[in-house]
Amino acid sequence: MADSIKQQVQWFPGHMAKTRRLIKEQLRQVDAVTMLLDARIPESSKNPEIDSLTEGKPKIILFNKSDLADPRATKQWIEYYESRGAAALEIDCRSGKGLNKFRPLVREVLADVISKNEERGMPGKPLRIMVIGIPNTGKSSFINKMGASGKAKVEDRAGVTRNNQWFVIGGGIEMLDTPGVLWPKFEDPEVGDKLAFTGGIKDQILDIETLAVRFLTVMRDNYPEKLTERYKISGFEDMEPYEILELIGKKRGMMIRGGEIDTMRASVAVLDEYRGGKLGRLTLEWVK
């Protein structure tokens, strides 16, 4: 079971290979790159190829879904990226938290570009930003919340943006939305796990029960109090994760004919409730 998620997620759709090519082609047309990360899994939600693909461009790192993450961890991640020369900001596209700081941050990061445009007699030249992120990090929601003149397509599932699209967001800023780009394979199976936990990989290609069991392993080992608080269960610290899943299903009355526990239904509930923030503000990756 340890490698099950890794084995199921060794895929690299053609549109993602195309995205890498388009990023390289479009990079010379933009002034900076904005990269959205999932604040719950900042490392796993960052494509390791992005830094090399966007080398030489100023970076603005946005920690989206920060309302679902531990604020202490998010603060550490912001300090980590700032110490490495990138601008960083925590946001939440659902509530709009932090979005009012984005335009001023862009102008601060691109102060030299603005100055050069003025010297060349082009004071009103738009600042062009490429928006990058793996599927389901919230790129389209971010653009829409910023007041795009044309709405980007938004769905709560991975991989809905297929083509590069330009949007005017006001304040003299234009954004290039790119399809989410994953990578050919996960060298670390835990990366695949964490992406799947948060919905960054389509549930349709995964075994949901296996995924829920692996998630409960993490919760048992790191956040047992959250399981107790949400599901009103106790004494599970020495249980196998599948037994915990059964315990949750039984506690919720999720039964099928013959008195068996509906572990599939319990699996869906556990993952949905985690993704919806009902287990609390949890960060699965901290700065090392």
N, C-alpha and C positions, 0 to 999 in steps of 0.2 A: 504493500500500500504506500510505502514511503515515496516511491517515484511515480505514483499513479497520475498525479496532476501534470507532472513534467511530461510524461509520455503522451498525455492527451493534448498537450498544447505545443507540440512541435509543428507549427504551421506558419506559413509566411505567404498570405494571399498576394496575388499579382498586383493589386492596387496599392499595397504597401511598398512594394519594390518601386512602383511608379512614383510614389510619394517621395522617396529618397531622391530620385532623379529630379523631380520638380523642385524640391527644396534647394538643391544645388543650383538649378537654373535660375530660380527666382531670387536667390540670396543677394545678388548684385543690385537688385531693384529696391532693396529695403535698407533702412538706416539702423535698425536694431531688431533683436529677436526677443519675443516674450514667450517663455516656456511655462505652461501650467503643469503643476504637480498636484497629486492628491496628498493633502496634508497628513493623512493617516499613514501613508506609505511613500514618503518622499524619495527614497532610493529606488524602490521597485517600480514606481510610476515614472521614472526617468529612463528614456531609451539611452543606453550607453553610447550609441553612435551620434547622438545629437551634438555633443560638444565638438566632435571632429567635423561634422557636417556644417556647423555654423561658426566655425573658427574665424576669429577676426571681427565679429560683430558684437556690439554691446549687448549684454544680456539683462533681462528683467525677469526674475523668477517669481511666479505667483503661486502661493500655497492655497489652492482652492479647497472647498469643503472644510475649512478650518473650524467651523462650528461643530464638526464631528470628531475633531482631533483634540488631544490633550494640549492645552495652550502653553504649557511649560515646554513641551517638545517642539512646538511650532516656533517658539521664541528662540530656542537653541538652533533650529535649522536656519532661521533668518540670519542669525549672527554668523553661522557657518558660511553661508553663501556670500554675505557681505564681506567677510574677511578674505574671500577669494576674488574680490573685485566685481561681483555682480550686485545689482540692485535687487532687493527682495521685499515682498509685501504679502501679508496674509489677507485673503479675501473669502467671501462666501457668496457665490452667484445666486443662491436662492433668496437670501435676505438682502443682498446688496452691500453687505458689510465690506468696508475697505475700498470699494470701487471708486469712491470720490477722490482717492489718493492716487489713482493710476495716472491720469492725465498730467498732474503736476510732476509726478515721478518721471514720466517720459520726457518732459521738457527739461528736467534736471539732468537726466542721463544724456540727453542729446543737445546739451547747451552748446557744445562746439559746432555741431551740425547747424543749429539755428543761426549761430553767429556767422558761419561761412556762407549760409544762404543769404543773409542780409548784406554781407560784403559783396556778393555777386549780383546784387539787385533783385533778389527773389525772396523778399521777407515773408511772403505768404505761402511759400512752397510747403506742401503737406509733408508731415513726418510719416514715413511709411514703416509699419511694424509687421513682422511676420509672427503669427501666432502658431505655436507648436505644442504638441502634447500627444501622449498615447491615447487610444480610445477611452472615452468615458471620463476624462479628466475635467470636462466642462468648457471646452473651447468655444463651442457655439453658444452656450448659455452666457458665457462671459461677454461675447461680442453683442449679443442681444441686450444684455443688461446695460452695456455701455451706450446704448441708444443708437444702434446701427440703423442706417437709412433703409437697408434691406435686411430682413430678418434671416439669420442663418437657421437651418433646420435643426431642431432640438428633439431628441428622444432619449429616454432613460435606458439606453442600451448601448453597447459598444459598437463603434464603427459605422456611424450613419453619414458622416461627411465623406464624399467621394472625390470631389474636385476642388482645386484651389479657387477661392472666391475672395474678391475685394469688397470691403465695406468701409463706408465713411462713418466715423463715430463722433465727429464734431471736435472742436478745439484744435482744428488744423491737423488732425491725425487720421490716417487711413490704416486699415488692418487687412492683412492677407490671411484668411483662414485656410488651413491645410488639413487634409485627412489625417486621422490619428495613425501614427506609425509605430508598430511593434518591431521586433527583431527576429532573425531567423530561428534562434533557439535560446532557451534559458539554460545557462550553465549551472545556475543555482536553482534547484527545484523550489526553494522557498519563495523565489520571485514569482513563479507561476502561481503558487498558493495564494500569495498576498493580492496579486492582481485579480484572481478569481474571487477571493473573499469580498473584495470591494466592488465587483461588477465590471472590472476592466477587461474581462474575457467573457465572451458569450456563454451563458449558462447552457445553451443548447448543445455545446460540444463537450460538456462535462458531466460526470456522474455526481449528481447533487448530494446524494447521501455521503459519498466519499469526501466531498468538499466540506460538508457540514461536520463530519467527524474530525477532519484535519483542523477545522476552525475551532472546534471544541477542545482539541488538544492544546492549542495556543491559549485559549481562555482558561482552561484548567490550570495550566502551568504559570500563567502570568496575571490573570484577572479573575481569580475564583470568586471574589466578592461581588463582581458584576453579575455572574451567573446566579449567585444566591439572591441578589437583590431583584433581578428581573424575573427569575423563574421560581423563586421561593423553594429552592432545593438546597440540601446540605448533605454532608457526609460523602461527597463524591470525589474528594481529593485523590483517593487511591483507586478510583474506578477507571476502567478502560473508557475511552471517549465514546464508543458506541453505546456503552451502558448509560453514559450521561445523556446521550440522545434519547434513549428509551425512557429514562427517568423524566426528561422534559416532556416527551410525548404523553406519558402517563399522567403527569401533573396537569397537563393541559386537556386531558380527556380525549386525546386523539387516538381513538380506537377503531378497529375494523372488525369484521365478522370473525367469530372464534375467540374473541378476547385479545387478539394480537394488537400490538402498538403500531400505529401508522407512522413509521419512521420517515417515510418520504415527506409526508405532510409536516412533520416536526422539523425536518431538514430545511424545507422551504421557509418555515416560520423563523427559524434561528437566523438564517442568512438574511432574510428580508428585514428582520428587526435590527440586526447589526448594521446593515446598509442604511437603514432609516434613522440611526442614532439612538434607538431605544435601549441599547445596552450601556449608553453613556458615551462620553468623549474619550475615545481610545486611539492611541497612536501605536502602531505595530513596529515602527522603526525609529530609533533615537540616534542622535549624533554619537558616534563612537569616539 
